[in-house]
Amino acid sequence: MKQTNRITAVLTLAFIAAVLIATVVTGAIRGNRAYANKANAAPGEVLGSIMTDSFAGREQWLRLNALIRSKAGEGLVNGVYVGKGMLLDAESSERKIPAATAELINSFVSRYDGAVYFAVIPTSSGVYSDMLPQYLLKYPENQQINRFYDQLGGSIRKIDAFNILKMLNDSYIFYRTDTKWTCYGAYCVYRTVIQKLGFIPTAYDKYTIRHITGDFKGSLCLRSRYSNVKPDIIDVYVNPEGAEVLSCRGYYNDGSSVEKQLIDERLLDTGYMYDIYLGEEAPLVKINTSVNNERKLLVIKDSIADCFIPFLIEHYSEIDVISPELIDRPIEELTDTDNYEQILFLFSIESLEDSSKFRCLAGQKG
């Protein structure tokens, strides 16, 4: 079957080559002499210019090219592996978490007296690694996470999100077209995280689930231009009997602030629909709820946590959310960390690769 696919791909590529030649010739005939007369232009540049300007179906061509390459190249398109009904980042296991990331986090925790929890969230490639060819599994994500946890200080309580998600990989816990988890995947990890933090999780049947779009095409779809995969669904979980958000405000490095929403559906019209969770990024977001327990939580996170935050509002009267990569000063200049009895770190393994995102935790200027 694979040999047949290769033959079909070669024949199709030959046909497309003929179309390209015809396109170039047609462009020249129509007066594209400006390209042909570029004395210093390389042939590839001339071809690219003509294709861009003359080939009306450029986007369709890119998608078709991705489809052909997926058939002829063992499922790889621009570093994306085309699996069975799912796209995976083929380069994920080439990344390594540097020791500097753990060192910066340990430095921050050493200055804080409360309880600290850390959950590393794998990518879809880590959880569905059995779908990838063996030669792509250089540094498996579960090994990377365990090594990173070993480097964190002993006072930090590590939460094993990887195995929670791995055990549920028959469910819709990751997007088909993105590396991130779905709202259901976030809920599954929330149940364990919130118990570690000392609360009883809200039961699944308490939530009303609203499918706000079924046309989400994530980062892997955009990167590969491969469109022969079912678009994803973006959900919103609402507990009609639960706590209310009294205020949600974002604060920026220049001192300005703006009212925000936990779910900003206006961003469905942007290029990346996942941004509806917590809306546009801000260095600090302060959320006040109707929960009357005077408990305060600080969440230090990347964008993977944005769909996770709404599950926490049932348990705290105040939740402050910090995105360290957006901060241009030491974290203590943005908020008094001694005001929080607990701190939760929630990061995708992808973010941990870049230790510069955590400089503000060591008191260094961003």
Secondary structure, DSSP 8 states (H G I E B T S, - for coil): -HHHHHHHHHHHHHHHHHHHHHHHHHHHHTTTHHHHT-TT--HHHHHHHHHHHH-TTHHHHHHHHHHHHHHHTTTEETTEEE-SS-EEETTGGG----HHHHHHHHHHHTT--SEEEEEEE--HHHHTGGGS-GGG-SS-HHHHHHHHHHHS-TTEEEE-HHHHHHHTTTSS-B-SSSSSB-HHHHHHHHHHHHHHTT-----GGG-EEEEEEEEE--HHHHHH----S--EEEEEEE-TTS--EEEEEEE-TTS-EEE--SB-GGGGGSS-GGGGBSSS--SEEEEEES--S--EEEEEE-GGGGGTHHHHTTT-SEEEEE-GGG-SS-GGGT--GGG-SEEEEEEEHHHHT-GGGGGGGGT---
